[in-house]
Structure formats: C-alpha cells, structure tokens
Amino acid sequence: MATDPRLTADFWVRAYLRRLELANIPAYVTRKGDPTAGAILVKLATLDGQARALQRSFDLMSGNRTWVTLAEGPEAEVDATLARQRRNDPDLWIIEIESRDGTTLLDQDGLSA
C-alpha cells in the first residue's frame, strides 16, 4: 500500500513561519523537535491572558488532517498542558503565535494537510 509523500516537520515549520511573517503575525519556535517526523503543536496567545493549543489530527470520516484544539483557557494552564506534552514526546515541535484576533493561518491553502 503506497502512501502519499509528506513534508518533513522542519520544512513545514519553516514554511509556516514564513507565511506568518508575511502576514505580520509574530511567531516563534519554542520547542524544536525531530526534523523529519516530529509532531507539531501550535500555541495561540491572544495577549489577553488567554491561549489555545492546537494539534494536527486525522479525521477518519473525511480522510483529511485537520487542526483541533488540545487545550484552551488561561495561558498558564495551556502552558502546563504543553509542558506535559513535551515530557511525553521528545520529538515534539511547539510554535507560539501572538495574535490578538486569533488568526493562525492553519486551515488556509493546504496548511491543514
């Protein structure tokens, strides 16, 4: 059974950061994971003390990969969730975005795949 070619985690992260930069959305890699196949989490900080952590998930009904909320609420609680995820997955990438209006650009133009 053949699988579709996939981007490496490092390549995807660099492309995503560039896209955010072009949209003037501040973003930082706060945890660098495995360059080939590390999982990627995105933390959205809305700069009002609230945050949301997003992870890629596979939708069994459609066969597509989508971004879903892993944690949401006070930023300290979201940070605690991310710290637990880091302990469980040494290959994990974490990207932090600062966006007052909640823009992530994740589900636009193929970034969900």
Sequence and secondary structure as in RCSB ss.txt:
>XXXX:A:sequence
MATDPRLTADFWVRAYLRRLELANIPAYVTRKGDPTAGAILVKLATLDGQARALQRSFDLMSGNRTWVTLAEGPE
AEVDATLARQRRNDPDLWIIEIESRDGTTLLDQDGLSA
>XXXX:A:secstr
        HHHHHHHHHHHHHHTT  EEEEE   TTT  EEEEEE SSSEEEEEEEEE TTT  EEEEEEEEEEH
HHHHHHHHHHHHH TT EEEEEE TT    TTSTTTT 
